[in-house]
Amino acid sequence: MKPSLSIRSYTRTMCKHAHDYYQLVLPLNGHIDIALDTFSGSVGVGEGICIAPGFIHGFTADEQAKFIVADLHTVPSNIADGYRSAECSISAEGSLFAEGSSPANGSLPANGSLLTGGAPTFRISTPMQAFLAYVEVQLTHHITDDENDAMIRLFSTLLAQQQRGVVTDKRITPVLSCIHQDVAYPHTIASLANIACVGATQFKKRFIASTGIGLREYLIKVRMEKARALLSNTDMPIIAVAVNVGYDDVSAFTRRFKQHVGMPPTHFKRR
């Protein structure tokens, strides 16, 4: 298995398997329901999950949801710390066996590890979210092995900065999915609070607690990072990029982009 990043979608039909490498799933929109012996729940936008080698896991997601999936031989210590070597083994059915005993079929997880120290989930930082926007655009085109290797190296560097075990407020998870599914839409506090099933005041508090910033700032950040990815990696005209991220006025888009990024859109335009 060559380390790789890919864009994937899943189905509502529950599937179950294991693999002999680390797999990380990071939602671009929507969420995925994952069940392991040691974790069961939804992972949505703003979060990621690391599945260790040999761990049987079931998973299901809406067909419209998209995910960046990383298949890796190793992961940084802050992510791997959720797994530790243990003097026991796990059968193909996920049962735990104490030292000195063994599963009937003799199967072991590839790394002989058990999950400890909390859920195998992690919070997606702002730099990582920006990188995922870049990867999403890159992977819609054919990439060379060198480009794949470069993306893997940067992904691993950013992965080392993520916070493991941090869980996003589940009322905010569908809100983030809605935003990322259509960043150009004029999202409002009222409409998103309705999705979260809370009042406007409670929504604002929960949103800031989950993302670290208010809704307006979050929308600007997401739109500008997507714009930067489109400008850097496609031949899309600036006016089309502006519309793609919710700006009908190119001048307004240019001002906002320069304010957020520090340079005008023309600096990033492919030549």
Buried (B, 14 or more C-beta within 10 A) or exposed (E): EEBBBEBEBBEEEEEEEBBEBBBBBBBBBBBBBBBBBBBEBBBBBBBBBBBBBBBBBBBBBBEEBBBBBBBBEEBBEBBBBBBEEBEBBBBBEBEBBEEEEBBEEEBBBBBBBBBEEBBBBBBBBBBBBBBBBBBBBBBEEEBEEEEBBEBBEBBBEBBEEBEBBBBBBBBBBBBBBBBBBEBBEEBEBEEBBBBBEBEBEEBBEBBBEBBEBEBEEBBBBBBBBBBBBBBBBBEBEBBEBBBBBBBEEBEEBBEBBBEBBEEEBEEBBEE
